[in-house]
Amino acid sequence: MPMDVRVRFFAMLRSAAGAEECWLALGLGARGIDAKAILVQQYPRLDGLIDSARLAVNWEYRGWEASLHDG
């Protein structure tokens, strides 16, 4: 069963994506690194920029290996 994850873009990533946020449908057990790969596929202009970005889950900074959850 997939989970829906809201992604919010800030600063340069917002400009490159051309959006403030998006929703991703990910499989259960997905990690930040999985979302990162999908984001680059959906928004090619993020390639190279997203590597310097930080992941926050519920407003808490985490490593890209962090597990994600629905919402």
C-alpha positions in Angstrom: 0.0 0.0 0.0 1.5 3.4 -1.0 1.9 6.3 1.4 1.5 9.9 0.4 4.3 12.2 1.4 4.2 16.0 1.1 7.4 17.7 0.0 7.9 21.4 0.5 10.5 23.2 -1.5 12.4 26.2 -0.1 14.8 28.8 -1.6 16.7 27.6 -4.7 14.8 24.3 -4.8 11.5 26.1 -4.9 12.7 28.2 -7.8 14.2 25.2 -9.7 11.1 23.1 -9.2 8.7 25.9 -10.1 6.5 24.9 -7.2 6.2 25.4 -3.5 5.3 21.8 -2.7 4.3 18.5 -4.3 3.0 15.1 -3.1 4.8 11.8 -3.8 3.2 8.4 -3.6 5.9 6.1 -2.1 5.9 2.5 -1.0 5.9 1.7 2.7 9.3 1.8 4.2 10.5 4.5 1.8 13.4 6.7 2.9 14.4 10.2 2.1 16.9 9.0 -0.4 14.1 7.3 -2.3 12.1 10.5 -2.4 15.1 12.4 -3.5 15.6 10.2 -6.5 12.0 10.5 -7.6 12.1 14.3 -7.1 15.0 14.6 -9.5 13.1 12.5 -12.1 10.0 14.6 -11.8 11.9 17.9 -11.6 15.2 17.5 -13.6 16.3 21.1 -12.7 16.8 19.8 -9.1 19.7 17.6 -10.2 22.8 18.9 -8.6 21.0 21.4 -6.3 19.2 18.8 -4.2 22.5 17.3 -3.1 23.2 20.3 -0.9 19.7 20.3 0.5 18.7 19.1 3.9 15.8 16.8 4.7 13.4 17.7 7.4 10.7 15.3 8.6 7.9 17.0 10.6 10.2 20.1 11.0 13.1 18.1 12.4 16.3 17.8 10.3 17.2 14.2 9.5 19.7 12.4 7.3 18.6 11.3 3.8 18.5 7.7 5.1 15.6 8.5 7.4 12.4 6.6 7.1 9.4 8.5 5.8 5.7 8.1 6.8 2.3 8.9 5.4 1.5 12.6 5.3 
